[in-house]
Amino acid sequence: MPDLIDQIKTFRITIDLVMGMIIMGTTGAVIGLNIGGPLLTTTATLLGIVLGGFISMLSARRFFISVLVGTFIGAVLALWLGGPSALIIGAGSGGAIGGFIGVNIGLFRRGL
């Protein structure tokens, strides 16, 4: 536990940190907007920013890139197959699948 606290104290702002905070913050904002209400949107956005910053501290660049690629592919497929009303569901599903694939690729690379 003291190692994690020391790592947090000495962590610098990097492109990975900013990328993680933007991706997860945007995801939280979209979820909050779909569920409804400005308080819920603000809460979900802030929670996403904090979660994205924490995940990026764990060196999750490949994870975030796979989430972005999955989101893009899912959004394009949903728009093509289901129209504009399916866009948000397709993007969310694609991002989830992209994250799952990114985590598994990371595990396979380590040999676990």
N, C-alpha and C positions, 0 to 999 in steps of 0.2 A: 504494500500500500504506500509506503513512503516513496518508492520509486515512481509511482504514478503522480504523486504530488510534486516531486522534483521535476518530472517531465512537463507537467502543466506550467510550472513556474518559469521554466527555461524555454518554452515553446515559442517560436517566432511565427509571425504571420507569413504564410507562404501561399502560392497559387493553389495548392491542394486544400488548404483551409478555406480560402475564399470560394473555391469551386464547390466544396462540400456544403458550405453554408448557403450558397445560392441555390443549389439543387434541392436540398432538403427544405429550405425556407419556402421556395416556390411550391414544392409539393404540399407543404402545410397550408399555404395560402389557398391553393386550388381546392384542397379538401375542405377547408373552412368556408370557402365561397359556395361550394356545392351543398354543404349541410345547412348553411345559412347563418346570418347574423354577424355584425361587425366585431363583437367581443370574441366569438368563437374563431373568426378568421384571424384576428390578431393573436390570440392564444396559440392557435395551430401554427401560425407563421413563426412566432418566437420559439416554440418548442422545436420546430423543424430546424431553425438556425442553430440552436444549441446542440441538437442531436447531430446535425451535419458537421459542426465544429469538432465535436467529440469523436465522431467516426473518422474524420480526416486526420486526427492525431494518431490514429492507428495505422497510418500509411495505406489508405484505401483508394489510391488513384485508379487502379484497374477496376475496382468496384464501381466508382462513380462514372467512369467512362462506359462501362457495360450498362449501367442504368440509363445513361443518356442515349446510347445506341438503341437499347430496347424500347425506350420511350418513343424515339423517332420512328422506328420500324412499326411499332404498335399503332401509333397515331396515323401513319400513312395507310396501313392496311385497314384500320377501322374507317377512315375517311373514304377509302376506295370501296370497301365492301358494304358498309352500313350507313354512310352519309355523315353529315355534320353532327347529328345527335349521338352518334357512337364514338365521337372523337375522344372525349374525356375518358370513357371506359377503356378504349383501346390503348390510349397513352399510359394510363395507370397500370393496366395489365402488362403491357410491354415493358414498362419500367420495372415491375416486380419480377418478371421473368428474366430480364436483363441482369438484375441484381442477383438473382438466384444463380444464374450461369456464371456471373463474375466471382461469386463466393466459391463455387465449385472449381472453377479454373484456378483460383488461388490455392485451394486445398490440394489439387492435383499437382500443381507446380512444386509444392513443398514435400510431396510424397506421402501425405497422410492418408 
